[in-house]
């Protein structure tokens, strides 16, 4: 059996999204932006935002714990937990170590002999982690890995990126004979060192990036096109349209409608190569054709649904798009066993990876257990003033503390524990508190 066709891939997935959100209509009103521009032009409806007690570690821990719990897994069975993030909490200590520490509190057991690490390359870091873990799992059919993507996409107030903000995490179970997707180990890659979006070391720490939106879009376009070419080369594919291989496509989505905007140029090239169009229309005209509208409805639209509800999740965005597609297909009773999904990853700085997954026979049962849209429907809307306080760190108490949820308890002070982060679980007794006995000793 050829290496790239080993039966390894994604067995299950779990998502965690903060329980509070800001309606984009409220942000548009506060910023003097037409709501229709954001909702109908970009597909933005709601912005997921972390509560006071939440960060990249707590969100990752929630996703990992759910994934392990619903699959009956113990920490001792997991050989790798690889976290993709650009919201790391420390310059040396991996955020993943904080996440597994919390998971141990809830599930018991020990990750003592588990390889735990962070991988960072802007929004593509978790895809890098997935490729790495696929290679590792391929070496032994008893190996099990978890890839987790966790991020908070935060921008300066009143900037052009503010309305795309979002927060959340997705955990992915990687193993042999997966129930969801077999992932052939064929990854088209394209990389170039550019400054479209980055987080430089500055005199004062900042969570927000330096970015050039139009330049970043062009970099995404360029790297995607180059990676598609590399993927075609690796396959030795003679077909003029790669997208014809794929029943669905899941992209990294900085905003919900990004995929249908970024792919129109490639679609035009494919239509020309197939002889369907004699001349190449401009992008706006091409996007309005019946052919492209049908393409979007069939292959891209389902991935947009969750993105509209949460915003940009950086490294988790492509995996949220995949979950959104699979759950929507399960709800609509789609017949997709054996079909291929194309995945288009991108990370600023910049790199794109193109790969594909083959839908397995048990996909429907697994996807139905995601309960993604059920979770999204149960969140609490916050007003603009609460959002503003959270954004600037003025709020000290959590908006929505929930029993048993992971929470940042405190940050160490003093010479030997300065900056150390201590986590526990919320317990409600009249007010939200975190039990000290649940924490590592300070």
Secondary structure, 3 states (H helix, E strand, C coil): CCHHHCCEEEEEEEEECCCEEEEHHHHHHHHCCCHHHHHCCCCCCEEECCCCCCCHHHHHHHHHHHHHHHCCCCHHHCCEEEEECCCCCCCCCCHHHHHHHHHHHHHCCCCCCCEEEEECCHHHHHHHHHHHHHHHHCCCCCCCEEEEEEEEECCCCCCCCHHHCEEEEEEEEEEECCCCEECCCCCEEEECCCCCEECCCCCCCCCCCEECHHHHHHHHHHHHHHHHHHHHHHHCCCCCCHHHHEEEEEECCCCCCHHHHHCHHHHHHHHHHCCCCCCCCCHHHHHCCHHHHHHHHHHHHHHHHHHHHHCCCHHHHHHHHHHHHHHHHHHCCCCCCCCEEEEEEEECCCEEEEEEEEECCCHHHHHHCCCHHHHHHCCEEECHHHHHHHHCCCCCCCCCCCCCCEEEEEECCCCCCCCCEEEEEEEECCCEEECHHHCCCC
